[in-house]
Amino acid sequence: MARPWKAPRLLLAILVALMAHTYQTRKKTFILVQEVSAVEVYVPDTLQFVTEEYNRESDDEYNFRILRVLKILKKITDHLEYHIDVEMQRTTCKKLETKNCVLQKGELYKQIKCYFSVFAIPWFEKYKILNKNCTNS
């Protein structure tokens, strides 16, 4: 004969397990954090996105391009997160121009150092800049 108190305990155990599972799926758990090179899979696309977004949002009359990649840190969870340090320099191309852009020299020369934190699901071509900080260098 089954004891009447066993069923409520079983239901309580199931409820606790479901709550723990729900909490764990909402919690951001890093599976892997590593420094990567600029040529690793998905990184060139992410750098292209960062450059295009920077130029789109910038008030500068000219486009910038990445001159040097200083460091890229990749964090893997249910998505990718890139933490990117780069040096960028103003080009001779104005906002709508994208071909044959050489780096500015002379009085229009400007170089900046930028940090970008980027949410990425590159296999769906989904990117979002989470944080951006650029300073004159």
N, C-alpha and C positions, 0 to 999 in steps of 0.2 A: 504494500500500500504506500502510495506516494505521500510524502509529508507536505502539508500545505505551505510551509515557509520556504521550500526549495524553489518554487516558481518565481516568487518575488526577488529572491537573491540572484537567480539566473538573469532575470530582466534587468536588475540593477547592474550586474556585471557587464551585460551587453551595452547598456546605456553609457556606462563609464568608458568602455572601450571605444565607442563611437565618438564620444566627446574628446577623448585623447587623440584619436585619429584626425578629427576635424581641426583641433588646435595645431597638430603637427603639420598639416597641409598648409595652414595659413602662415605658419612660422617660416621665415626665410632661412633655410639651412644650406650653407655653401657646401657643395660636393667637392669642388676643387678651386683653388686660387693659385694662379701661376703667372709669371712674367712671360710674355710671348713676343715674337718678332713681328715686324710690319708685313711680312709676306705670308704669315700663317693663314690658313683658310678662314674666310669671313673678315679678316682684319682690313684688307684693302677696300672692301665695300663699306666698312664702318668708317674708315678714314675719309672716303669720298663723301659719305653722308655728312660727316662732321664739317668738312670744308664747305660743302654746298649750304648747309644750315648757317654756318658762321657768316658766309657771304650774303645770304638772303636777309639775315637779321641785322647785319652791320649797317651803320649809317655812313660808312666810308664810301666815297665815290668809286673806288677801285676794288677789284676782287683781291683776295689773299689766297695764297696756296701754302701748303705745308712744305717747309724748307728742310726740316729735320725732325725725325721722331726720336724723342728722348727716352720714353719708357711707355710700355703698354702692359697693364695688369689685367688679366682675364679672370672673372669670377663666374663659375658655373653653378646655377641652381636649376629651376625649371625653365630658365632663359639664360642668356649670356649677358654679362655686364662688363663693359670695358672701361678702364680708367686710363686715360690717355694724356700724356704730356708731350707737347709738340712746340716747335718754333715755327711761326708762320711769317711770311713776308708779303708785302703789297706788290701786286703785279702791275703791268702796264694796261691790263684789260679793265674797261669800265664794266659796270654791273651786268649788262646784257651780252657782253662779249665773253667767249670761252675758248677761242682758238688762238694759238700762237702767243700765249701770255708769257712774257719774259719778266723777270724780276725788276722792280724799279731801282733806279740809281739816282744819285744827286739829291736835290731838295725834296723830292717825293718819296725817297727811301723811308720805309718804316718796317720795323721788325717787332713782332710781339711773341710772347711766350704764353701758351694756353694750356689749361687743364680742362678736359672734358670727361664727364661720367656719362656713359651711354648705355641705355637699356637696349638690348638687341635680341630679336628672334630672326636671324638672317635668312633662315630657310623659308620664312614667310615674307621676307623683305620688310620687316617691321623694326623701326628704329625710333628712339626718342632720347633727346638729350635731357638727362636728369639734373646735371649741374655743369656750369661753365664758368671759368674764371680766366680772363686774359689780362695781361699787363704788358706795358712797353718794356722791351729789353735793350 
